[in-house]
């Protein structure tokens, strides 16, 4: 099964930058988008690639956050949010049940400039999300979750680790929480196939960062340990434009 994840930084903006061409050509079974900044009605005029069914989870606040999954494999069930009102009004999580695993599309909160939201992110959201995916595992199937996780886990995951210490996405607290998640039985799939530096998924729009490859790896496919033998390949597609993030992919032998 071939899966794609992409923070499009606004689905309407991405549509103007070739998203439909990418959608048609990527040959994915499911495409998970984050930061859609739209409701389904905002793009009802769009004819999506044949065979894909969209499932939207939009924030209550207009033009903010939001996720969608386009799937050409009919899910057994679909749920929205993590069943906690404190966390579910920003459209951040969609869960699909497939025969062999759960697919969770997540757009994790950014700790924001000045770390204004660091406490919410690390003390409220992170524990609640980890609890949610562990409950899914206990329900009898392994989990695949993907999306913009708004954290660069290790120094190798961003171009300038020393100058970004204590910046949102590279605080000790965020990194420790991600380590806790991985340590609880999950696998960072990209690092199963690529151990080296220089692989990023987000670049600032300033100072020609993308062309110079001064970026961060903040977008991930993470899977339950049980799915490690099913990993076929994981990749990043920095050549695909249309957002300040690029798409990432995962292929599973399921």
VEXKEMI-918598 format. One record per residue (C-alpha): x, y, z negated; residue in three letters. Coordinates in steps of 0.5 Angstrom, whole numbers, plus 500, padded with zeros to 3 digits. Each point is the difference from the previous one (the first is absolute). Layout:
XYZALA
...
END
This chain:
500500500UNK
503507502UNK
499506496UNK
501507500UNK
500506495UNK
501507502UNK
499507496UNK
497504506UNK
500506496UNK
493502503UNK
497495504UNK
497506504UNK
507503501UNK
503493502UNK
494499505UNK
503506504UNK
507497500UNK
499493503UNK
497496494UNK
495496505UNK
506498505UNK
503498494UNK
494496497UNK
499497507UNK
507498501UNK
502497493UNK
496494500UNK
499499493UNK
495496497UNK
499506494UNK
502507500UNK
500503494UNK
500508500UNK
502505494UNK
498507499UNK
495500505UNK
497507497UNK
494498504UNK
493497499UNK
497495505UNK
495505502UNK
506505502UNK
503495506UNK
493497502UNK
501503507UNK
506495500UNK
500494504UNK
505495496UNK
504495504UNK
495494502UNK
500494494UNK
501504494UNK
495502495UNK
502506495UNK
499500493UNK
501507497UNK
501502493UNK
500508499UNK
501504495UNK
495504497UNK
504506501UNK
499502508UNK
507500503UNK
504496495UNK
503493499UNK
496495503UNK
501493503UNK
497496506UNK
501492502UNK
499499507UNK
499492501UNK
499495505UNK
500494496UNK
493500496UNK
501501492UNK
497495495UNK
498506496UNK
502508499UNK
501504494UNK
501507499UNK
505503494UNK
502496494UNK
494500496UNK
502506496UNK
496507501UNK
506503497UNK
504498506UNK
495499506UNK
498507502UNK
506501505UNK
499495505UNK
506496498UNK
499493500UNK
496495505UNK
501492499UNK
498495505UNK
499493498UNK
503495506UNK
500492499UNK
507500498UNK
502507496UNK
497506498UNK
502506504UNK
500507496UNK
501507504UNK
503505495UNK
502507500UNK
503501493UNK
500507497UNK
506505501UNK
503502494UNK
500507503UNK
504506500UNK
503502493UNK
497493498UNK
494502498UNK
496494501UNK
506495498UNK
496498493UNK
494498504UNK
504496505UNK
505497495UNK
495499494UNK
493499503UNK
501498507UNK
505495501UNK
498496494UNK
493500502UNK
502498508UNK
505494497UNK
494498496UNK
496500506UNK
504496504UNK
502495495UNK
492499499UNK
500498507UNK
505495500UNK
496497494UNK
494500504UNK
504494504UNK
503503506UNK
507504501UNK
500507502UNK
503504505UNK
500508499UNK
503505504UNK
500508501UNK
503506498UNK
502498493UNK
504507499UNK
506497497UNK
507499502UNK
502494496UNK
507500500UNK
506505502UNK
500496507UNK
493502502UNK
502507501UNK
505504503UNK
502505494UNK
499496494UNK
504505495UNK
497506502UNK
493498500UNK
500497493UNK
494502496UNK
496502506UNK
494497502UNK
500493502UNK
507499497UNK
499501493UNK
503495495UNK
493498498UNK
497499507UNK
506496502UNK
499496493UNK
493499501UNK
501497507UNK
506495497UNK
494498495UNK
496498506UNK
505496504UNK
502497493UNK
493498499UNK
500495506UNK
500504507UNK
505501505UNK
502506504UNK
500497507UNK
504505504UNK
506498495UNK
499493502UNK
502501507UNK
505506499UNK
505502495UNK
503506503UNK
499507499UNK
498505505UNK
492498501UNK
495505498UNK
493501501UNK
499507498UNK
504506502UNK
499508498UNK
497504506UNK
506505498UNK
507500503UNK
499495505UNK
500495495UNK
497494504UNK
505501506UNK
506500495UNK
497494496UNK
500504494UNK
494496497UNK
496496494UNK
498493501UNK
493501496UNK
495495504UNK
500493498UNK
497493502UNK
501496493UNK
497493499UNK
499495495UNK
506495498UNK
496495503UNK
500503507UNK
507500500UNK
501494505UNK
494503504UNK
505506502UNK
501500507UNK
503507501UNK
499507497UNK
502506504UNK
500508500UNK
499504507UNK
503506499UNK
499501508UNK
493501499UNK
498507499UNK
493504498UNK
502501493UNK
505502495UNK
500492498UNK
501494505UNK
496494501UNK
503494496UNK
498492502UNK
499493497UNK
499494503UNK
498494496UNK
500492502UNK
493499497UNK
END
